[in-house]
Amino acid sequence: MRAATELLTTFASALKIIHDRLSERLRTPQIAIVCGSGLSTLGASMRERTIIAYADIEGLATSTVPGQISALAFGLIGEGEGVPVVAMLGRFHPYEGYQLSQVVYPIRLLALLGVKDIIITNAAGGLNPSNPVGTIVVVHDHIALPNLTGPLNALLGPVLTPPFDTRFVPLSNAYSFSLRKLVFKAAYNLGLPRDALAEGTYAWVSGPTYETPAEGRFLRSIGADVVGMSTIPEVVAACQAGLQVIVLSLVTNVVVIPETYASPREEFEAELAGRFVPPATQHEVTHAEVLEVGRHKAEVMKQLVEAVVVARDAERKQAT
């Protein structure tokens, strides 16, 4: 009970700080965007933008991952009066040393701000050979190994106050069908080629190490199309709060899964026999590679997210 009361006090302080910084028009965003590695430019197209550093907001930590900015960006997207949105320019991960309560704190704060829909983006490793680097995977399901096998579920701990008081949260429909459909409609209207987007399953691993070939092979065999070190705690917290969720995973690298392993025994025996063997080479993934692809695809991702925001707002207005 004490933890819930303390959290409620922290949220109240954070909301006051945010409201004091914003114009009335921006205080109640309906849509939130979480920007993954190399994708923080998604917040650059906002009009009447106000940036609030995480350090200025009660309860928020600081992202330590290169390519991520630690701030909330509030502004308008779309023509005319625009759609009020908020973007997280940087997220938190357990591998940085943060508790799960800190990782999902901003998602809960966004829900209290009035957000109804959340668009979560990430940079991910490709497991499915059909999805080359640069593919945007619209996630329809996930495999969360840390949730299943270790103490890394975002909902572990005491029951909190509403709207975060549901203990057993169903995730069979975690990814909004209607939002996913809007993505494909937006891609069509933007003239993107059909193979620019794919549908698939995201595997969450704790990181921060990239997968071994055996781990990559295992994840592919159990049905994962992309793999990453973030997102799922945010999805779980958003679902608990009743938000509609969509996840867009940009394939920034291909997970290294060789068909065979280089054999030092074979190389040694070949040398004994006087035969030349070319040196074994194997590609290694780097974070710099991830950031570069993110920068290269940032404009397409931005256009896609903007189109979804505008279309979702139109749907909501039509429904009312």
C-alpha positions in Angstrom: 0.0 0.0 0.0 2.9 2.3 0.8 4.5 1.8 -2.6 1.2 2.6 -4.3 0.7 5.8 -2.3 4.3 6.9 -3.0 3.8 6.3 -6.7 0.6 8.2 -6.7 2.4 11.2 -5.1 5.2 11.0 -7.7 2.7 10.9 -10.6 0.9 13.9 -9.2 4.1 15.9 -9.0 5.2 14.9 -12.5 1.8 15.8 -14.0 2.0 19.2 -12.4 5.4 19.9 -13.8 4.3 18.9 -17.3 1.0 20.9 -17.2 2.9 24.0 -16.0 5.2 23.8 -19.0 2.5 23.3 -21.7 -0.1 25.3 -23.4 -3.7 24.2 -22.8 -3.9 22.7 -26.3 -1.0 20.3 -25.7 -1.9 19.2 -22.2 -4.1 16.3 -23.2 -2.4 14.3 -26.0 -4.5 11.4 -27.3 -1.6 9.6 -29.0 1.9 8.8 -27.8 4.9 7.8 -29.7 7.9 5.9 -28.3 11.0 6.5 -30.4 13.6 3.7 -30.6 17.3 3.8 -31.3 18.1 6.2 -34.2 14.4 7.2 -34.5 14.2 10.2 -32.2 13.7 12.4 -35.3 10.1 11.2 -35.2 9.5 14.1 -32.9 11.1 16.7 -35.2 8.1 17.3 -37.4 5.8 18.5 -34.6 4.4 22.0 -34.7 4.3 24.2 -31.6 6.7 21.8 -30.1 7.6 21.9 -26.4 10.5 19.8 -25.1 10.7 18.7 -21.4 13.8 16.9 -20.3 13.4 13.7 -18.3 15.6 15.2 -15.7 12.9 17.9 -15.0 10.1 15.4 -14.5 9.6 13.7 -11.1 10.2 10.0 -11.3 11.8 9.8 -14.8 15.2 8.4 -15.2 17.8 9.2 -17.9 18.4 7.0 -21.0 22.1 6.0 -21.3 21.8 4.4 -24.8 23.6 6.2 -27.6 21.2 7.6 -30.2 18.4 8.2 -27.7 17.5 11.6 -26.2 16.1 11.9 -22.7 13.1 14.1 -23.2 9.3 14.2 -23.8 8.3 16.2 -26.9 4.8 17.7 -27.0 3.4 19.2 -30.2 0.9 19.0 -33.1 1.0 16.6 -36.0 -1.0 17.1 -39.2 -2.4 20.0 -41.1 -5.0 22.5 -39.9 -5.5 22.5 -36.1 -3.3 19.4 -35.9 -3.4 16.4 -33.5 -1.8 16.9 -30.1 0.7 14.2 -29.4 3.6 13.4 -27.1 6.8 11.5 -28.1 9.2 9.8 -25.8 12.7 10.7 -27.2 14.5 7.8 -25.5 13.4 4.8 -23.4 14.7 2.8 -20.5 15.9 -0.8 -20.4 16.6 -3.3 -17.6 20.1 -3.8 -19.0 20.9 -0.2 -18.0 20.3 -1.1 -14.4 16.8 0.2 -14.2 14.0 -1.5 -12.3 11.0 -2.5 -14.3 9.0 0.0 -12.4 11.3 2.7 -13.8 11.2 1.3 -17.3 7.4 1.5 -17.5 7.0 4.7 -15.4 6.8 6.9 -18.5 4.1 4.7 -20.1 2.0 5.0 -17.0 2.6 8.7 -16.9 1.4 9.0 -20.5 -1.8 7.1 -19.7 -2.5 9.6 -16.8 -2.0 12.4 -19.3 -5.0 11.1 -21.2 -3.2 9.1 -24.0 -5.5 6.5 -25.6 -3.3 5.1 -28.3 0.5 4.4 -28.3 2.8 3.8 -31.2 5.9 2.1 -30.1 8.9 1.9 -32.4 12.2 0.1 -32.0 15.3 -1.0 -33.9 15.4 -4.8 -34.1 17.5 -7.7 -35.4 16.1 -9.6 -38.3 15.5 -13.4 -37.9 13.2 -14.0 -40.8 15.2 -14.2 -44.1 12.2 -12.8 -45.9 12.6 -9.4 -44.1 15.9 -7.7 -45.2 17.5 -4.8 -43.4 15.2 -1.7 -43.8 11.9 -3.7 -43.5 9.4 -2.2 -41.1 7.7 -5.1 -39.3 4.2 -4.5 -37.9 4.2 -6.6 -34.8 1.2 -8.9 -34.3 2.5 -10.9 -31.4 5.5 -11.3 -29.1 7.6 -13.9 -27.3 9.0 -12.5 -24.0 11.5 -14.9 -22.7 12.4 -12.7 -19.6 8.7 -12.6 -18.8 8.4 -16.4 -18.9 11.6 -17.5 -17.3 12.8 -14.7 -15.0 11.7 -11.8 -12.7 11.4 -9.3 -15.5 7.7 -9.0 -16.0 6.6 -5.3 -15.7 3.6 -6.2 -13.5 5.5 -8.0 -10.8 5.1 -6.5 -7.4 2.3 -4.9 -5.3 -1.0 -4.0 -7.0 -1.1 -0.3 -7.7 -3.9 2.2 -7.9 -6.2 2.5 -10.9 -5.8 2.3 -13.9 -2.8 0.1 -13.0 -4.5 -2.3 -10.6 -5.3 -5.2 -12.9 -3.2 -8.1 -11.7 -3.8 -10.7 -14.5 -3.6 -8.8 -17.8 -4.5 -10.8 -21.0 -2.1 -10.3 -23.9 -3.7 -12.4 -26.6 -4.9 -9.2 -28.3 -2.1 -6.9 -27.1 -1.6 -5.4 -30.6 -4.5 -3.4 -31.9 -5.9 -4.8 -35.1 -7.4 -1.5 -36.1 -4.2 0.4 -35.6 -2.2 -2.2 -37.6 -4.7 -1.9 -40.4 -4.2 1.9 -40.4 -0.4 1.3 -40.8 -0.9 -0.6 -44.0 -3.5 1.9 -45.3 -1.0 4.7 -44.6 1.8 2.9 -46.3 -0.4 2.4 -49.4 -1.4 6.1 -49.5 2.3 7.1 -49.1 3.2 4.9 -52.1 5.5 2.6 -50.2 6.2 -0.7 -52.0 4.4 -3.6 -50.6 7.6 -5.3 -49.4 8.6 -2.2 -47.3 6.3 -3.6 -44.6 5.8 -7.0 -43.1 3.9 -8.6 -40.3 5.6 -10.6 -37.6 6.4 -11.7 -34.1 8.9 -9.8 -31.9 11.1 -11.7 -29.4 12.2 -9.8 -26.3 15.6 -10.6 -24.8 17.2 -8.8 -21.9 20.4 -7.8 -23.7 22.7 -6.0 -23.8 24.6 -8.7 -25.7 23.6 -9.5 -29.2 22.5 -13.1 -29.8 24.8 -16.0 -30.4 24.2 -18.0 -33.6 22.6 -20.8 -31.6 20.3 -18.3 -29.8 19.3 -16.7 -33.1 18.6 -20.2 -34.5 16.5 -21.0 -31.5 14.5 -17.8 -31.6 13.8 -18.3 -35.3 12.7 -21.9 -34.7 10.1 -20.8 -32.1 8.5 -18.4 -34.5 10.2 -15.0 -33.9 10.7 -12.7 -36.9 12.6 -9.9 -35.2 14.4 -9.7 -31.9 15.2 -6.7 -29.6 16.0 -5.6 -26.1 13.1 -3.3 -25.4 9.4 -2.7 -26.0 7.6 -5.6 -24.3 7.6 -4.1 -20.8 6.1 -0.9 -22.4 3.5 -3.0 -24.2 2.5 -4.9 -21.0 2.2 -1.7 -19.0 0.2 0.0 -21.8 -2.2 -2.9 -22.0 -2.7 -2.9 -18.3 -3.6 0.8 -18.5 -6.2 0.1 -21.3 -4.2 1.8 -24.1 -4.5 0.6 -27.7 -1.0 -0.5 -28.8 0.9 -0.8 -32.0 4.6 -1.7 -32.4 6.7 -0.9 -35.5 10.0 -2.8 -35.6 12.6 -1.5 -38.0 15.0 -4.3 -39.1 18.4 -2.6 -38.6 20.6 -5.7 -38.8 20.4 -9.3 -39.7 21.0 -11.7 -36.7 24.1 -13.7 -37.5 23.0 -17.3 -38.0 25.5 -19.2 -40.1 24.5 -22.5 -41.7 27.7 -24.1 -40.4 30.5 -23.2 -38.0 34.0 -22.6 -39.1 36.0 -25.6 -38.0 39.5 -25.0 -36.6 40.0 -28.8 -36.8 39.3 -28.9 -40.5 41.6 -25.9 -41.0 44.4 -27.5 -39.1 44.1 -30.8 -41.0 44.0 -29.0 -44.3 47.3 -27.2 -43.3 48.8 -30.5 -42.5 47.9 -31.7 -45.9 49.5 -28.6 -47.5 46.2 -27.1 -48.6 45.5 -23.4 -48.3 42.3 -22.5 -46.4 41.0 -18.9 -46.6 40.6 -17.4 -43.1 37.2 -17.7 -41.5 35.3 -14.4 -41.5 32.0 -13.7 -39.7 30.0 -10.5 -39.6 29.5 -9.0 -36.1 26.6 -6.6 -35.3 27.5 -3.2 -33.9 25.3 -0.5 -32.4 26.7 2.0 -34.9 25.2 -0.2 -37.7 21.8 -0.1 -35.9 21.9 3.7 -35.6 22.9 4.2 -39.2 20.0 2.2 -40.6 17.7 4.0 -38.2 18.9 7.3 -39.5 18.5 6.1 -43.1 14.9 5.0 -42.6 13.9 7.8 -40.1 12.1 9.8 -42.8 10.0 6.9 -43.9 9.2 6.0 -40.3 8.3 9.6 -39.6 5.9 9.8 -42.6 4.3 6.5 -41.7 3.7 7.5 -38.0 2.4 10.9 -39.0 -0.1 9.3 -41.4 -1.3 6.9 -38.7 -1.7 9.7 -36.2 -3.8 11.8 -38.5 -5.9 8.8 -39.7 -6.5 7.7 -36.1 -7.6 11.2 -35.0 -10.0 11.3 -38.0 -11.5 7.9 -37.0 -12.0 9.1 -33.4 -13.7 12.3 -34.5 -16.0 10.4 -36.9 -16.9 8.0 -34.1 -18.0 10.9 -31.9 
